[in-house]
Amino acid sequence: HTFNFAIKRSKIMMTKDNSPPTLLRTPPRPKRRASSLAYASPSMTPSKTPFSAGRSNSMKPRMSPARSLIRTPSSYNSTPSAYSGDRFIPSRRQMNVDLCRRALLSDEFQDENKDGNKGSSHDDERSPQQPADTPIQKEYKRRMLSSLCNIPLDVLNENAEPKGLLAFGVEAKRKSSSSISMRLEDPYSHDTLHVLDKFQSTSDSAVIKGSEGVNRRIPSQPSRILDAPDLVDDYYLNLISWSKDNILAVALAHCVYLWNASTGDIHHLTTIEGNDDYVTSVQWCTMSGQSKYIAIGTNSNTVQLWDCQSMKKVRTLHGHSGRVASIAWNQHWLTSGGRDSLILQHDVRSANHLVAQYKGHEQEVCGLKWNEDGTTLASGGNENYLCIWDAKMSSSQGQRRGRRSQDVAPRLLLQQHKAAVKALDWCPFHRGLLASGGGTADRNIKLWNSNSGAMLNSIDTGSQVCSILWSPHQRELCSSHGFSENQLILWKYGNGSNLTKVKELTGHTSRVLSLACSPDGSTVVSAAGDESLRFWDIFGAPPSRRSSVMPMGEMSFGMPTIR
């Protein structure tokens, strides 16, 4: 009876509506047995025919695809197609919300100012044009924006503008995939110490990646600090020099002091007379057996030679018409650079000491450096020039002209720097490799092939480069910087003339003007505008003296004065 009632009810429900059947209505079914009728399901709409109470749960109603105009959810779960979209999907990993908000607010502020100026009664009066920002102001804005918006400095250009907010992200994926593959190549790479460089650790040691990494301890703090009152804060001057006899010469305003690093004794050498005169440069003689002599440049356009054993002045060399800011020795030749843009070659053995004039600069010569064998001279000037000179040109011309002064032109004139070039040093392990650093508007350390004049590499340090110093027994160099970090940076020289930053050394509160290296090549002294000298044991002991340490005098935790 139950089965007959179900059949009759279904017939009544199908015939009581006289409207014509639609495509969504279930087509008429032939009479079947009870089992087949009970387990049948409608095509699209929910079934109006009750199922049998005793049907099996394992069997599921099927949806008939016949005459279907509406896609069912099951049709979306079909086999995925091979369609790959071509939509531009930007990578927002480099997006900074604070930076975007700042850009929007600055635009609205400018628009409001424009509207206010239009509605003012003084429309015909033009506001004076604002002067362009100086390099220091640009760098200040760049640093300030980096701190406020919490973005790295390399994202901002020199005008404190972001280099790009959106990117495709392909390069990032490649880098990430390549880094993952590099990690997977060596499953034990996580055990090495070079992973420490990923963190801003305050530990006293620093290690970098690669097979040529630094595997020694590099202290973060100076081993000694000396007070240097009245140290002239002038970027163009060279006020310290460390002799082969382990004696450090320091120029403090009108005076020159000698500090013995072995004993800690301090001696006063001389005081320059004259209210407007002061010491502008000092340099020890590098000739073997003559390390007791020192050259002192002055603001009165002269160079004085002193014997530091007898504490007496030997002679005074004239020839410049401006202050002498840089001095370099080459055997018995003394080379001086002045504010008059001239480089003079002196023979200190001769009464007629002036041998040659190097003419190529247009402003003050602030950097001078002879290479190790004394065949090539590098000079840097305030007009952003880097000049390369040959020593044989001046010597040969001097012999032909009877030792009379003559003009010598530079073999190479390099103009890639954008600011004054003071920081210069020759590589001790690679012949012809020269490192130079630019001022505030440049901020770059450049590596040069002095034979061809080709620039091998250029690294943006982010701050003014004041001095560069190569390690005599490591493939490393140290650079000192000015605004805005006032730090020292230790670099590792690698294949392809690449420089990798190893460690930053901070502590000075003003720009680090000059660097000098100890005779054993392990310690670097820095002189800064904060009137202090700091000694850093960053280059390590030479290979032949790894177990010994050169005496630096009794360690002091205070700040003794250099005077």
Secondary structure in CASP SS format (residue, H / E / C, confidence):
PFRMAT SS
TARGET T0000
AUTHOR 0000-0000-0000
METHOD secondary structure of the structure
MODEL  1
H C 1.00
T H 1.00
F H 1.00
N H 1.00
F H 1.00
A H 1.00
I H 1.00
K H 1.00
R H 1.00
S H 1.00
K H 1.00
I H 1.00
M H 1.00
M H 1.00
T H 1.00
K C 1.00
D C 1.00
N C 1.00
S C 1.00
P C 1.00
P C 1.00
T C 1.00
L C 1.00
L C 1.00
R C 1.00
T C 1.00
P C 1.00
P C 1.00
R C 1.00
P C 1.00
K C 1.00
R C 1.00
R C 1.00
A H 1.00
S H 1.00
S H 1.00
L H 1.00
A H 1.00
Y C 1.00
A C 1.00
S C 1.00
P C 1.00
S C 1.00
M C 1.00
T C 1.00
P C 1.00
S C 1.00
K C 1.00
T C 1.00
P C 1.00
F C 1.00
S C 1.00
A C 1.00
G C 1.00
R C 1.00
S C 1.00
N C 1.00
S C 1.00
M C 1.00
K C 1.00
P C 1.00
R C 1.00
M C 1.00
S C 1.00
P C 1.00
A C 1.00
R C 1.00
S C 1.00
L C 1.00
I C 1.00
R C 1.00
T C 1.00
P H 1.00
S H 1.00
S H 1.00
Y H 1.00
N C 1.00
S C 1.00
T C 1.00
P C 1.00
S C 1.00
A C 1.00
Y C 1.00
S C 1.00
G C 1.00
D C 1.00
R C 1.00
F C 1.00
I C 1.00
P C 1.00
S E 1.00
R H 1.00
R H 1.00
Q H 1.00
M C 1.00
N C 1.00
V H 1.00
D H 1.00
L H 1.00
C H 1.00
R H 1.00
R H 1.00
A H 1.00
L H 1.00
L H 1.00
S H 1.00
D H 1.00
E H 1.00
F H 1.00
Q H 1.00
D H 1.00
E H 1.00
N H 1.00
K H 1.00
D H 1.00
G H 1.00
N H 1.00
K H 1.00
G H 1.00
S C 1.00
S C 1.00
H C 1.00
D C 1.00
D C 1.00
E C 1.00
R C 1.00
S C 1.00
P C 1.00
Q C 1.00
Q C 1.00
P C 1.00
A C 1.00
D C 1.00
T C 1.00
P H 1.00
I H 1.00
Q H 1.00
K H 1.00
E H 1.00
Y H 1.00
K H 1.00
R H 1.00
R H 1.00
M H 1.00
L H 1.00
S H 1.00
S H 1.00
L H 1.00
C H 1.00
N C 1.00
I C 1.00
P C 1.00
L H 1.00
D H 1.00
V H 1.00
L E 1.00
N C 1.00
E C 1.00
N C 1.00
A C 1.00
E C 1.00
P E 1.00
K C 1.00
G C 1.00
L C 1.00
L C 1.00
A E 1.00
F C 1.00
G C 1.00
V H 1.00
E H 1.00
A H 1.00
K H 1.00
R H 1.00
K H 1.00
S H 1.00
S H 1.00
S H 1.00
S H 1.00
I H 1.00
S H 1.00
M H 1.00
R H 1.00
L H 1.00
E H 1.00
D C 1.00
P C 1.00
Y C 1.00
S H 1.00
H H 1.00
D H 1.00
T C 1.00
L H 1.00
H H 1.00
V H 1.00
L H 1.00
D H 1.00
K H 1.00
F C 1.00
Q C 1.00
S C 1.00
T C 1.00
S C 1.00
D C 1.00
S C 1.00
A C 1.00
V C 1.00
I C 1.00
K C 1.00
G C 1.00
S C 1.00
E C 1.00
G C 1.00
V C 1.00
N C 1.00
R C 1.00
R C 1.00
I C 1.00
P C 1.00
S C 1.00
Q C 1.00
P C 1.00
S C 1.00
R E 1.00
I E 1.00
L E 1.00
D E 1.00
A C 1.00
P C 1.00
D C 1.00
L C 1.00
V C 1.00
D C 1.00
D C 1.00
Y C 1.00
Y C 1.00
L C 1.00
N E 1.00
L C 1.00
I E 1.00
S E 1.00
W E 1.00
S C 1.00
K C 1.00
D C 1.00
N C 1.00
I E 1.00
L E 1.00
A E 1.00
V E 1.00
A E 1.00
L E 1.00
A C 1.00
H C 1.00
C E 1.00
V E 1.00
Y E 1.00
L E 1.00
W E 1.00
N E 1.00
A C 1.00
S C 1.00
T C 1.00
G C 1.00
D C 1.00
I E 1.00
H E 1.00
H E 1.00
L E 1.00
T E 1.00
T E 1.00
I C 1.00
E C 1.00
G C 1.00
N C 1.00
D C 1.00
D C 1.00
Y C 1.00
V E 1.00
T E 1.00
S E 1.00
V E 1.00
Q E 1.00
W E 1.00
C C 1.00
T C 1.00
M C 1.00
S C 1.00
G C 1.00
Q C 1.00
S C 1.00
K C 1.00
Y E 1.00
I E 1.00
A E 1.00
I E 1.00
G E 1.00
T E 1.00
N C 1.00
S C 1.00
N C 1.00
T C 1.00
V E 1.00
Q E 1.00
L E 1.00
W E 1.00
D E 1.00
C C 1.00
Q C 1.00
S C 1.00
M C 1.00
K E 1.00
K E 1.00
V E 1.00
R E 1.00
T E 1.00
L E 1.00
H C 1.00
G C 1.00
H C 1.00
S C 1.00
G C 1.00
R C 1.00
V E 1.00
A E 1.00
S E 1.00
I E 1.00
A E 1.00
W E 1.00
N E 1.00
Q C 1.00
H C 1.00
W E 1.00
L E 1.00
T E 1.00
S E 1.00
G E 1.00
G E 1.00
R C 1.00
D C 1.00
S C 1.00
L E 1.00
I E 1.00
L E 1.00
Q E 1.00
H E 1.00
D E 1.00
V C 1.00
R C 1.00
S C 1.00
A C 1.00
N C 1.00
H C 1.00
L E 1.00
V E 1.00
A E 1.00
Q E 1.00
Y E 1.00
K E 1.00
G C 1.00
H C 1.00
E C 1.00
Q C 1.00
E C 1.00
V E 1.00
C E 1.00
G E 1.00
L E 1.00
K E 1.00
W E 1.00
N C 1.00
E C 1.00
D C 1.00
G C 1.00
T C 1.00
T E 1.00
L E 1.00
A E 1.00
S E 1.00
G E 1.00
G E 1.00
N C 1.00
E C 1.00
N C 1.00
Y C 1.00
L E 1.00
C E 1.00
I E 1.00
W E 1.00
D E 1.00
A H 1.00
K H 1.00
M H 1.00
S H 1.00
S H 1.00
S H 1.00
Q H 1.00
G H 1.00
Q H 1.00
R H 1.00
R C 1.00
G C 1.00
R C 1.00
R C 1.00
S C 1.00
Q E 1.00
D E 1.00
V E 1.00
A C 1.00
P C 1.00
R C 1.00
L E 1.00
L E 1.00
L E 1.00
Q C 1.00
Q C 1.00
H C 1.00
K C 1.00
A C 1.00
A C 1.00
V E 1.00
K E 1.00
A E 1.00
L E 1.00
D E 1.00
W E 1.00
C C 1.00
P C 1.00
F C 1.00
H C 1.00
R C 1.00
G C 1.00
L E 1.00
L E 1.00
A E 1.00
S E 1.00
G E 1.00
G E 1.00
G C 1.00
T C 1.00
A C 1.00
D C 1.00
R C 1.00
N E 1.00
I E 1.00
K E 1.00
L E 1.00
W E 1.00
N E 1.00
S C 1.00
N C 1.00
S C 1.00
G C 1.00
A E 1.00
M E 1.00
L E 1.00
N E 1.00
S E 1.00
I E 1.00
D E 1.00
T C 1.00
G C 1.00
S C 1.00
Q C 1.00
V E 1.00
C E 1.00
S E 1.00
I E 1.00
L E 1.00
W E 1.00
S C 1.00
P C 1.00
H C 1.00
Q C 1.00
R C 1.00
E E 1.00
L E 1.00
C E 1.00
S E 1.00
S E 1.00
H E 1.00
G C 1.00
F C 1.00
S C 1.00
E C 1.00
N C 1.00
Q C 1.00
L E 1.00
I E 1.00
L E 1.00
W E 1.00
K E 1.00
Y E 1.00
G E 1.00
N H 1.00
G H 1.00
S H 1.00
N E 1.00
L E 1.00
T E 1.00
K E 1.00
V E 1.00
K E 1.00
E E 1.00
L E 1.00
T C 1.00
G C 1.00
H C 1.00
T C 1.00
S C 1.00
R C 1.00
V E 1.00
L E 1.00
S E 1.00
L E 1.00
A E 1.00
C E 1.00
S C 1.00
P C 1.00
D C 1.00
G C 1.00
S C 1.00
T C 1.00
V E 1.00
V E 1.00
S E 1.00
A E 1.00
A E 1.00
G C 1.00
D C 1.00
E C 1.00
S E 1.00
L E 1.00
R E 1.00
F E 1.00
W E 1.00
D C 1.00
I C 1.00
F C 1.00
G C 1.00
A C 1.00
P C 1.00
P H 1.00
S H 1.00
R H 1.00
R C 1.00
S C 1.00
S C 1.00
V C 1.00
M C 1.00
P C 1.00
M C 1.00
G C 1.00
E C 1.00
M C 1.00
S C 1.00
F C 1.00
G C 1.00
M C 1.00
P C 1.00
T E 1.00
I C 1.00
R C 1.00
END
